[in-house]
């Protein structure tokens, strides 16, 4: 009996870790139970969230037709561009825009929002795919746990051999699951960071509009 207790004792922490991790996959948005992040899922940033100037709908995709605006919008939207640098670029653009400054700044805001929304959509799709892989791994761990418990109740040599092999697989799978779950915490911050960036850039561009 003592030998059996030693053989099953290691299962408990693994089951707990996997169960807690699997629950965290669906801990966030009631509107989308498959969304794994604590942050609420916002599929797209609306113009009203970041912009108080002329309607961006009137611009459409015309910002793409102006190489200077298109290039600057891409540069501003990129997270590698520091915000202080972005502010300098916006100020320089506004100073050189001439009589059409408000129209150009509005087009720039539309371009920035479009690019950031596209980037966010890709990130969100990646998070959802990541979560699906985690869900599949969690299900695998649950199945293996049930099998391990069955094997632990059988003291035959064949069961002991299979138990040792499956224990190694289960330990590895659980470790991978936990490491991925930790990474997911950081990945989930990216859409929020992009939303904040869009707001900051929209506010900064709008600051240069003529009344």
C-alpha positions in Angstrom: 0.0 0.0 0.0 2.8 2.4 0.8 4.4 1.9 -2.6 1.1 2.7 -4.3 0.8 6.0 -2.3 4.2 7.1 -3.5 3.3 6.3 -7.1 0.2 8.3 -7.2 1.3 11.2 -4.9 3.0 13.2 -7.7 -0.3 13.3 -9.8 -2.0 15.7 -7.4 0.1 18.8 -8.0 0.1 18.2 -11.8 -3.7 17.8 -11.9 -4.1 21.0 -9.8 -1.7 23.0 -12.1 -3.4 21.8 -15.2 -6.9 22.4 -13.9 -6.1 25.9 -12.7 -4.4 26.7 -16.0 -7.3 25.4 -18.1 -9.7 27.5 -16.1 -7.6 30.6 -16.7 -8.1 30.0 -20.5 -11.7 31.2 -20.1 -11.4 33.7 -17.3 -12.2 36.9 -19.0 -15.0 38.1 -21.3 -18.5 36.7 -20.8 -19.4 37.9 -24.3 -16.7 35.6 -25.8 -16.1 32.6 -23.6 -13.2 31.4 -25.8 -11.2 34.6 -25.2 -8.4 33.7 -22.8 -7.3 37.1 -21.6 -8.3 38.9 -18.5 -8.6 42.1 -20.6 -11.9 42.4 -22.3 -11.8 41.6 -26.0 -12.2 44.7 -28.2 -12.1 43.6 -31.8 -11.4 47.1 -33.2 -10.7 50.6 -32.0 -13.4 53.0 -33.1 -12.5 56.5 -34.3 -14.5 58.0 -31.5 -12.2 56.4 -28.9 -9.1 58.2 -30.2 -10.2 61.2 -32.3 -12.2 64.4 -31.6 -11.5 66.1 -34.9 -13.2 66.0 -38.3 -14.9 62.6 -39.1 -12.4 60.0 -40.2 -15.1 58.2 -42.2 -14.9 61.1 -44.8 -11.2 60.1 -45.3 -11.7 56.4 -46.0 -8.5 54.9 -47.5 -7.5 58.1 -49.3 -4.6 58.5 -46.9 -2.9 55.6 -48.8 -2.8 57.8 -51.9 -0.4 60.3 -50.3 3.1 58.7 -49.9 4.1 61.2 -47.2 1.0 60.5 -45.1 1.1 56.8 -45.7 4.8 56.6 -44.7 4.4 58.7 -41.6 1.3 56.8 -40.5 3.2 53.5 -40.7 6.1 55.0 -38.8 3.9 56.4 -36.1 1.9 53.2 -35.7 5.0 51.1 -35.2 5.6 50.4 -31.5 9.4 50.7 -32.1 8.9 54.4 -32.6 9.2 56.1 -29.2 6.3 58.5 -28.4 8.7 61.5 -28.0 9.9 60.8 -31.5 6.3 60.4 -32.7 5.4 63.8 -31.3 8.3 65.4 -33.1 7.4 63.8 -36.4 3.7 64.9 -36.0 4.8 68.5 -35.2 7.1 68.6 -38.2 4.4 67.3 -40.4 1.8 69.8 -39.1 4.2 72.7 -39.6 4.9 71.8 -43.2 1.2 70.9 -44.2 0.3 74.4 -45.3 -3.3 75.5 -45.9 -4.5 71.9 -46.0 -3.2 71.1 -42.6 -6.5 70.0 -41.0 -7.3 67.7 -44.0 -3.8 66.2 -43.9 -3.8 65.7 -40.1 -7.2 64.0 -40.4 -5.9 61.7 -43.1 -2.9 61.0 -40.9 -5.1 60.1 -38.0 -7.2 57.8 -40.2 -4.1 56.1 -41.5 -2.7 55.6 -38.0 -6.0 54.1 -36.8 -6.3 51.8 -39.8 -2.7 50.4 -39.4 -3.0 49.9 -35.6 -6.4 48.2 -36.1 -4.9 45.9 -38.6 -2.0 45.1 -36.3 -4.4 44.5 -33.4 -6.5 42.2 -35.5 -3.5 40.0 -36.3 -2.5 39.9 -32.6 -6.0 39.0 -31.5 -6.1 36.2 -34.1 -2.8 34.9 -32.9 -4.0 35.0 -29.2 -7.1 33.0 -30.2 -5.0 30.4 -32.0 -2.6 30.2 -29.1 -5.6 29.7 -26.7 -6.9 26.9 -28.9 -3.6 25.1 -28.7 -3.6 25.5 -25.0 -7.1 24.1 -24.8 -6.0 21.1 -26.8 -3.0 20.6 -24.5 -5.1 20.9 -21.4 -7.5 18.3 -22.7 -4.6 16.0 -23.4 -3.3 16.5 -19.8 -6.7 15.6 -18.4 -6.9 12.4 -20.5 -3.4 11.4 -19.4 -4.2 12.2 -15.8 -7.2 9.8 -15.9 -5.0 7.1 -17.5 -2.3 7.6 -14.9 -4.7 7.2 -12.1 -6.0 3.9 -13.6 -2.4 2.6 -14.1 -1.5 3.5 -10.5 -4.3 1.2 -9.3 -2.7 -1.7 -11.1 0.5 -3.0 -9.6 1.5 -5.3 -12.5 4.9 -4.9 -14.1 3.4 -3.9 -17.4 1.4 -1.1 -15.7 4.5 0.1 -13.8 6.5 0.4 -17.0 3.7 2.2 -18.8 3.1 4.4 -15.8 6.8 5.6 -15.8 6.7 6.5 -19.5 3.4 8.3 -19.2 4.5 10.1 -16.1 7.5 11.6 -18.0 5.2 12.7 -20.9 2.7 14.2 -18.4 5.4 16.1 -16.5 6.7 17.6 -19.8 3.3 18.5 -21.1 2.4 20.2 -17.9 5.6 22.2 -17.9 5.0 23.3 -21.5 1.4 24.3 -20.6 2.5 26.4 -17.6 5.2 28.1 -19.6 2.8 28.9 -22.4 0.3 30.2 -19.9 2.8 32.6 -18.4 3.7 33.8 -21.9 0.0 34.3 -22.6 -0.2 36.8 -19.8 2.3 39.1 -21.6 0.8 38.5 -25.1 -2.6 39.6 -23.8 -1.2 43.0 -23.0 -0.4 43.7 -26.6 -3.9 44.7 -27.8 -4.3 47.0 -24.9 -0.9 48.6 -25.5 -1.9 49.2 -29.1 -5.2 50.8 -28.0 -3.3 53.1 -25.7 -0.9 54.0 -28.5 -3.7 54.8 -30.9 -5.3 57.0 -28.3 -2.0 58.9 -27.5 -1.3 59.4 -31.2 -4.8 60.5 -32.0 -4.7 63.0 -29.2 -1.3 64.3 -30.3 -2.3 64.7 -33.9 -5.5 66.4 -32.9 -3.6 68.9 -30.8 -2.1 70.4 -34.0 -5.5 71.0 -35.7 -6.4 74.6 -36.4 -9.7 75.7 -34.7 
